[in-house]
Amino acid sequence: MADWHTDMLEPLSAAARPEECFAQISARAAALGFEYCTHGMRIPLPITRPRTSMHSNYPPAWLQRYNDQGYMEIDPTVAHGMRSSAPVIWNDAFFAAVPHLWQEAQSHGLRHGWAQSRRDPEGTYSLLVLARSEGALDPRELEQLQPRMQWLVHASHEAMKASGNEAASQPLPVELSDREIDVLRWTAEGKTSAEIAEILNISERTVNFHVNSVVAKLGACNKTSAAVRAAMLGLLW
């Protein structure tokens, strides 16, 4: 297993562009027995214009149909990935609410699939989908392959993020004190400075001091923006 990890990480780390990185991901997916794969990534900031990217080797006709029909809005794979980082396997029950989408996908050779998402501490979200036209995923195969499939989820997330220079476009790491986090959490709940002061048993002046501090640290324009940005960056958990 260690050799497999090394063999996978080295070319992924060496990829200079997202397209090169996805080619390496596709090769690793093929080695695991999947002829198709898709990798999507969403960078949470700026909040009003989150950056998204998608790379796929699905059949071109299906990609065109998927985009034209706006299937991403109803795709249960996407919806599940946004809610949970648990892996999911395609089957009739999973697509029960959108049987037409499932039937069309199968008609284009996407009959058996597995997907898992990842959201890192900075709030960047990605989804890796592995699919093939033949051979259902039986429990024995999943038991053997799932550790490598999950490893590929994490490795592809980091590699695609780095190859797109997204790390450089993210804010510098921010460290908030425990008190600043407490103040921001209550701010996110809609509490005023006076209410937060009473809850935390500190002065309103101290609350405002912490608010001003986190606004500056996060490069926000006001306390609401700071609270939202901190939540998106995973700083309030």
C-alpha positions in Angstrom: 0.0 0.0 0.0 2.8 2.4 0.9 4.4 1.9 -2.6 1.0 2.6 -4.2 0.6 5.8 -2.2 4.1 7.0 -3.3 3.5 6.1 -6.9 0.3 8.1 -6.9 1.4 11.1 -5.0 4.6 11.9 -6.9 3.0 12.5 -10.3 0.1 14.3 -8.7 2.4 16.6 -6.9 4.5 17.2 -10.0 1.5 18.3 -12.1 1.9 22.0 -12.9 -1.6 22.6 -14.3 -5.1 21.4 -13.3 -5.4 19.6 -16.7 -2.2 17.6 -16.0 -3.3 16.9 -12.5 -6.7 15.5 -13.7 -4.9 13.3 -16.3 -3.1 11.7 -13.4 -6.3 11.3 -11.4 -7.9 9.7 -14.4 -5.0 7.3 -14.7 -5.3 6.3 -11.0 -9.0 5.8 -11.4 -8.4 3.5 -14.4 -5.9 1.5 -12.4 -8.7 1.0 -9.8 -11.1 -0.3 -12.5 -13.0 2.9 -13.4 -13.0 4.2 -17.0 -14.7 7.4 -16.1 -14.1 10.0 -13.4 -15.1 13.6 -12.6 -13.5 16.0 -10.1 -15.2 19.2 -9.1 -13.9 21.8 -6.7 -15.4 24.9 -5.1 -13.4 27.7 -3.4 -15.7 29.5 -0.9 -14.2 33.0 -1.2 -15.2 35.5 -2.3 -18.6 34.5 -0.9 -20.6 36.3 -3.6 -18.6 34.7 -6.4 -17.3 31.3 -5.2 -14.9 29.9 -7.7 -15.8 26.5 -9.2 -14.0 24.1 -11.5 -14.8 20.8 -13.0 -12.8 18.3 -14.9 -14.3 15.1 -16.4 -13.6 12.4 -18.9 -17.3 11.4 -19.2 -18.6 10.9 -22.8 -18.8 14.3 -24.5 -22.4 13.7 -25.5 -23.4 13.1 -21.9 -21.5 16.2 -20.6 -23.3 18.3 -23.2 -26.7 16.9 -22.2 -25.9 17.2 -18.5 -25.0 20.9 -18.9 -27.8 21.7 -21.3 -30.4 20.3 -19.0 -29.0 21.8 -15.8 -28.7 18.3 -14.3 -26.2 19.5 -11.7 -29.1 21.2 -9.8 -30.9 17.9 -9.3 -28.0 15.4 -9.3 -28.3 13.4 -6.1 -24.5 12.7 -6.2 -23.8 16.5 -6.0 -26.5 17.0 -3.3 -25.2 14.2 -1.2 -21.6 15.4 -1.5 -22.6 18.8 -0.3 -24.3 17.4 2.8 -22.0 14.5 3.7 -18.4 13.3 3.3 -19.6 9.7 3.5 -19.0 7.7 0.2 -22.0 6.8 -1.8 -22.7 4.1 -4.4 -25.0 4.6 -7.4 -28.1 2.4 -7.6 -31.8 2.7 -8.5 -32.7 3.7 -4.9 -30.2 6.5 -4.9 -31.6 8.0 -8.1 -35.3 7.2 -7.2 -36.2 10.9 -7.2 -34.7 11.6 -10.7 -35.2 8.3 -12.7 -34.9 10.2 -16.0 -31.4 11.5 -15.1 -30.4 8.0 -14.1 -31.7 6.4 -17.2 -29.9 8.9 -19.4 -26.7 8.5 -17.6 -26.8 4.7 -18.0 -27.6 5.1 -21.7 -24.3 6.9 -22.0 -22.4 4.1 -20.3 -22.4 5.5 -16.7 -24.0 2.6 -15.1 -21.9 1.9 -11.9 -20.5 4.6 -9.8 -18.9 5.6 -6.5 -18.5 9.1 -5.1 -17.1 10.9 -2.1 -16.6 14.6 -1.2 -14.1 16.4 1.0 -14.3 19.8 2.7 -11.0 21.0 4.2 -10.5 23.4 7.2 -10.3 26.4 4.8 -13.8 25.6 3.5 -12.7 24.4 0.0 -15.0 21.6 -1.2 -14.4 18.9 -3.8 -16.2 15.9 -5.1 -14.6 12.9 -6.8 -16.8 10.5 -8.8 -15.6 7.2 -10.2 -17.7 5.4 -12.7 -17.7 2.6 -15.3 -20.0 1.0 -17.8 -19.7 -2.6 -16.8 -19.4 -4.5 -13.5 -21.4 -3.7 -10.5 -19.5 -2.8 -7.3 -19.9 -5.8 -5.1 -19.1 -5.7 -1.4 -15.9 -7.7 -1.7 -14.4 -5.4 -4.4 -15.4 -2.4 -2.3 -13.7 -3.8 0.8 -10.5 -4.2 -1.2 -10.6 -0.9 -3.1 -12.2 1.6 -0.8 -9.1 2.5 1.2 -7.4 3.5 -2.1 -10.5 5.2 -3.5 -10.7 7.3 -0.3 -7.0 8.0 -0.5 -7.5 9.2 -4.0 -10.3 11.6 -2.8 -7.9 13.3 -0.4 -4.9 13.3 -2.7 -6.8 14.7 -5.6 -8.3 17.4 -3.5 -4.9 18.6 -2.4 -3.3 18.2 -5.8 -6.0 20.0 -7.7 -6.1 22.8 -5.2 -2.3 23.3 -5.5 -2.2 22.9 -9.3 -4.8 25.6 -9.7 -2.7 27.9 -7.4 -5.8 28.1 -5.2 -3.7 28.0 -2.1 -1.9 31.2 -3.1 -5.3 32.9 -3.6 -6.6 31.9 -0.2 -6.2 34.3 2.7 -3.1 33.8 4.9 -3.8 31.5 7.8 -5.7 33.3 10.5 -5.5 32.6 14.2 -8.4 33.7 16.4 -8.3 33.7 20.2 -10.9 31.7 22.1 -12.6 34.9 23.1 -12.7 36.2 19.5 -14.3 32.9 18.4 -16.9 33.2 21.2 -17.8 36.7 20.1 -18.0 35.7 16.4 -20.2 32.7 17.2 -22.7 34.9 18.9 -22.4 37.6 16.2 -23.3 34.9 13.7 -26.4 34.1 15.8 -27.5 37.8 15.3 -26.7 39.0 18.8 -25.8 42.6 19.4 -22.6 43.7 21.2 -24.7 44.5 24.3 -26.3 41.0 24.2 -22.9 39.3 23.7 -21.4 41.3 26.6 -24.2 40.0 28.9 -23.9 36.4 27.7 -20.1 36.4 28.1 -20.1 38.5 31.2 -17.7 41.1 29.8 -18.1 44.8 28.9 -19.6 45.9 25.6 -16.4 47.8 25.0 -14.4 44.6 25.2 -16.8 42.9 22.8 -16.3 45.7 20.3 -12.6 45.5 20.8 -12.7 41.8 19.8 -15.0 42.5 16.9 -12.7 45.1 15.5 -9.8 42.7 15.9 -11.4 39.9 13.9 -12.6 42.3 11.2 -9.0 43.4 10.7 -7.6 39.9 10.9 -10.1 38.5 8.3 -9.9 41.5 6.0 -13.7 41.9 6.3 -15.7 45.1 6.0 -17.9 44.6 9.1 -18.7 42.2 11.8 -21.3 40.3 9.8 -18.9 39.8 6.9 -16.3 38.7 9.4 -18.6 36.1 11.0 -19.6 34.7 7.6 -16.0 34.5 6.4 -14.8 32.8 9.6 -17.6 30.3 9.3 -16.7 29.6 5.6 -13.1 29.1 6.6 -14.0 26.7 9.3 -12.7 28.9 12.2 -15.8 28.7 14.3 -16.1 25.0 14.9 
